[in-house]
Amino acid sequence: MSATAGERGRAGGGAPDHAAPDYAVRDYAVRDYGVRDYGVPDYAGYEVRHVGVGDPEAEPLLAGLSAEYTARYGPNDELARFPAHEFAPPHGAFLVLVSGGETVAGGAFRRYDPVTAELKRIWSHPSHRRRGLGRAVVRALEREAAVRGYRRVYLTTGPRQPEAAALYLAAGYTPLFDVDDRPVRGPLPFVKDLSGVRPGIPGRDPLPESEAFHAGTAGGPL
């Protein structure tokens, strides 16, 4: 499914929209969207926390994303594109997963339009990847967005983050581009209807202790 000209123009960018050197395109764009099953034996050790962009718990996530984006896209200003208040209530949220006092994954959303939340800042710590945490973060954000009254979710990822694209496809997102002829430049947009998502309880919605998740092949900021 291809994006309309208006949708392409409105794409917020889950990753910087910079031209990539040839090696970056070969390394990251020329791959399939492989999807794997990950059995997650125990989520009892993870706590979901609502934080602000400037809170200490958010710092590892933002630093990790900055390093990832720079490595894949070169110098960019992606993390400065939106003011912090857009990721705060009542229209936004910033969630992190904490284990043993350490932030190991997280993400955020902002208001895209009156009925649509835009997911941003999806990330998991490199040492905690391949555990389904990216999918857990997306699900937690979807449930929080449903609590806030949003009816759909919009997001974008970059052409050099195939593992993120695989995650969103596995999580039920509809691509607004042709997956058989995907772009190697510019953001890749996705949407998802939240009508089937069970709203969570803000700040008090624990992750299940045992559940199997689908996740993309980890290796980038999920």
Secondary structure, DSSP 8 states (H G I E B T S, - for coil): ----HHHHHH---SS------HHHIIIIISS---EEEEEE---TT-EEEE--TTSGGGHHHHHHHHHHHHHHH-S--GGGSS-GGGGSTTT-EEEEEEETTEEEEEEEEEEEETTEEEEEEEEE-GGG-SSSHHHHHHHHHHHHHHHTT--EEEEEE-TT-HHHHHHHHHTT-EESS-GGG--SSS-EEEEEE-TT-----TT-----SSEEEEEE--SS--
